């Protein structure tokens, strides 16, 4: 009998089940996913508006439109000469001569 009691003591888990880290790991994973999803959604829907200014930012462009464009001269060059005409008669040379290869 004492042998059986010693075996039972050895087989008994020594860790406290309340201190088990992996007990609620799935719950923590789902909470983390929901938090990241909320952060990403908030970041994508974030709107930023430009500051509204009370002063007029339009430019007075009328002074800049009075520029005078200088007159340019175009140099007229003579047209290039026409290309030489192709010969009308084509001579066919037969390759009857044998060449010795060395």
LOGU-951495 format. One record per residue (C-alpha): x, y, z. Coordinates in steps of 0.02 Angstrom, whole numbers, plus 32768, in hexadecimal, padded with zeros to 4 digits. Layout:
LOGU-951495
{x = X, y = Y, z = Z}
...
end
This chain:
LOGU-951495
{x = 8000, y = 8000, z = 8000}
{x = 8089, y = 807B, z = 8026}
{x = 80CE, y = 8059, z = 7F7A}
{x = 8029, y = 808D, z = 7F2A}
{x = 8021, y = 812C, z = 7F91}
{x = 80D0, y = 815B, z = 7F5B}
{x = 80A2, y = 8140, z = 7EA3}
{x = 8008, y = 81AD, z = 7EB5}
{x = 806F, y = 8237, z = 7F03}
{x = 80EA, y = 8231, z = 7E73}
{x = 8062, y = 8236, z = 7DEF}
{x = 8008, y = 82C7, z = 7E3E}
{x = 801B, y = 836B, z = 7DDC}
{x = 8087, y = 83E4, z = 7E3A}
{x = 804D, y = 8484, z = 7DE2}
{x = 7FBC, y = 84ED, z = 7E1B}
{x = 7F32, y = 84EC, z = 7D96}
{x = 7F0D, y = 85A4, z = 7DBB}
{x = 7FBF, y = 85D3, z = 7D89}
{x = 7FB4, y = 8580, z = 7CDE}
{x = 7FE4, y = 85FF, z = 7C5A}
{x = 7F9B, y = 85A3, z = 7BC5}
{x = 7EF2, y = 858F, z = 7C15}
{x = 7EA2, y = 8629, z = 7BC2}
{x = 7F1B, y = 863E, z = 7B2F}
{x = 7E90, y = 8633, z = 7AAD}
{x = 7E2F, y = 86BC, z = 7B06}
{x = 7EC8, y = 872E, z = 7B0C}
{x = 7EEA, y = 870D, z = 7A54}
{x = 7E39, y = 873F, z = 7A23}
{x = 7E41, y = 87DB, z = 7A8F}
{x = 7EE5, y = 880B, z = 7A3B}
{x = 7E9D, y = 87F1, z = 798D}
{x = 7E05, y = 885B, z = 79B7}
{x = 7E75, y = 88E7, z = 79FC}
{x = 7EE4, y = 88E7, z = 7960}
{x = 7E4C, y = 88E5, z = 78EF}
{x = 7E03, y = 897B, z = 794B}
{x = 7EA8, y = 89DA, z = 793E}
{x = 7EB9, y = 89B8, z = 7883}
{x = 7E05, y = 89E8, z = 7861}
{x = 7E1A, y = 8A89, z = 78C4}
{x = 7EBB, y = 8AB2, z = 7867}
{x = 7E69, y = 8A99, z = 77BD}
{x = 7DD0, y = 8B00, z = 77E6}
{x = 7E33, y = 8B8F, z = 7834}
{x = 7E0E, y = 8C33, z = 77DC}
{x = 7E7F, y = 8CCB, z = 77E0}
{x = 7E43, y = 8D73, z = 77A3}
{x = 7EAF, y = 8E05, z = 776D}
{x = 7EB0, y = 8E9F, z = 77D9}
{x = 7E3A, y = 8F26, z = 779D}
{x = 7E91, y = 8FCD, z = 7782}
{x = 7E35, y = 9072, z = 778D}
{x = 7EA6, y = 90CD, z = 7712}
{x = 7E9E, y = 90CE, z = 7654}
{x = 7F26, y = 9064, z = 7605}
{x = 7F00, y = 908C, z = 754E}
{x = 7F8A, y = 90E1, z = 74EC}
{x = 7F7D, y = 917D, z = 7484}
{x = 7FB6, y = 9138, z = 73DC}
{x = 7F8E, y = 91CE, z = 736D}
{x = 803B, y = 921B, z = 7384}
{x = 8092, y = 917D, z = 734A}
{x = 802D, y = 916C, z = 72A8}
{x = 8078, y = 9209, z = 7258}
{x = 8119, y = 91B4, z = 721F}
{x = 8157, y = 91D5, z = 716F}
{x = 818C, y = 9140, z = 710A}
{x = 822B, y = 9161, z = 70A4}
{x = 821E, y = 9148, z = 6FE9}
{x = 8286, y = 90BA, z = 6FA4}
{x = 82C5, y = 90A2, z = 6EF4}
{x = 82B8, y = 8FFC, z = 6E9D}
{x = 834E, y = 8FD1, z = 6E32}
{x = 8316, y = 8F84, z = 6D8F}
{x = 838A, y = 8EFA, z = 6D56}
{x = 8384, y = 8EB0, z = 6CA7}
{x = 8332, y = 8E05, z = 6C9A}
{x = 83A8, y = 8D70, z = 6C96}
{x = 83D6, y = 8D2B, z = 6BEC}
{x = 836F, y = 8C98, z = 6BAF}
{x = 83BA, y = 8BEB, z = 6BCB}
{x = 8416, y = 8B9C, z = 6B39}
{x = 83AB, y = 8B32, z = 6AC7}
{x = 83BB, y = 8A75, z = 6AD1}
{x = 83FF, y = 8A1B, z = 6A38}
{x = 8377, y = 89D2, z = 69CC}
{x = 83D6, y = 893B, z = 698B}
{x = 840F, y = 88BB, z = 6A09}
{x = 849B, y = 884B, z = 69D0}
{x = 8491, y = 8796, z = 6A07}
{x = 853D, y = 874B, z = 6A24}
{x = 8545, y = 868E, z = 6A25}
{x = 85B6, y = 863A, z = 6AA3}
{x = 860E, y = 85B9, z = 6A36}
{x = 86BD, y = 85D5, z = 6A75}
{x = 86F3, y = 8552, z = 6AF2}
{x = 875C, y = 8588, z = 6B85}
{x = 87CA, y = 850E, z = 6BE0}
{x = 87BD, y = 8515, z = 6C9C}
{x = 885D, y = 8503, z = 6CFD}
end
